[in-house]
Amino acid sequence: MTEDSRPGPFRHAEQDLESARHAPDTAQANSPAYRLAFADPDFLLRDELRPVRLQLELLKPQLELDARGIRSTVVLFGGARIPSPEAQGDGPAHPMAQYYDEARRFARLITERSVESNCTENVIVTGGGPGVMEAGNRGAAEAGGCSIGLNIVLPHEQVPNAYVTPELCFNFHYFGIRKMHFLLRAKAIAVFPGGFGTLDELFESITLIQTGRMEQVPVILFGESFWRTVINWDALREAGTIAAADLELFRFVETADEALDVIDSWPLSGRRGEIPGR
C-alpha cells in the first residue's frame, strides 16, 4: 500500500514502526513493555492471543489471493512419501510411483485451462510439500501457470517444494485454518493415495459436502484399488452409518484424462449432501 492510497487521515502504523526503530537507547525505550503491540512477537505469541493469530492466518492468504484475482482453485491432495522418478534412482520402483506422474499430468492439464484465465480460475493448490504435492505444483509450472502451496510447520516432510509459485507459497501453524483455505475457492478436489494427512483432508472435504456445509464439487479419488482396500465404503453403507447416496459424492479414476472427464461432466447444479437421519 502506497502512502497516497492509505485510507483516512490518521498516521499509518508503518510510520510509527519506523519511528520505533529510532527510539532512544534508554531503559524505558528498551523495555519489552514499550514495544508497539503489533510489533512485539513475545506479546503476539501469548496463549491469550491465539484468537488473533487464528484471524491473521485466515486473513494473510485470503487478502493475497484476492489481490491477485484468484477466484477458483482445483485442490490436489496426496501422500508426501510418493517419490518423483528422479528420487527413485535405480532402485525398485515405489508401489505408488505412478501416481506422481498422474498428479503431475493432471495439474498440467488443469493449468493449461488456468492460463487461459490469466491464472485466476482453476489454479492448482497443494499442501506445498514433497511427493504428490510436488507433482501437482510441478505440473502447473510445466504448463506455464501459477500454483499455490499451503505449507504447515511440521517436524519432517514439510519443506516448500521448488515448483510452488513463490508469491503464493504460504505457511501455517493451525491445521484448521489451512484446511479452510484448501476449500474456500475449491472448484474440484483430486485425492491421490496417501497417509493419515490425506485421509484427514479427504474426509473433511466429503463431510462438509455430505452435511451441506459446502456446495458439492467433484471429488475425484485416483486409484480405485487403493481406496477400496484402505476404506470399506460398502461396509459403512451396510451398517447404516452413511446413506447409499453418499457414495455418489465422489468418483474413482485411474488417469488424469478420466479425472478431467469427471470434472467436465459433473452436474452444474449438483446437490447438497444429505444429513444422516433426515
PyMOL commands that set and color helices and strands:
alter all, ss='L'
color gray80, all
select helices_A, chain A and resi 3-5+13-21+32-34+37-39+41-44+47-67+85-88+98-116+132-142+166-168+175-183+196-210+224-230+233-238+244-248+256-265
alter helices_A, ss='H'
color red, helices_A
select strands_A, chain A and resi 73-77+123-126+147-152+169-172+186-191+219-222+251-253
alter strands_A, ss='S'
color yellow, strands_A
deselect
rebuild
show_as cartoon
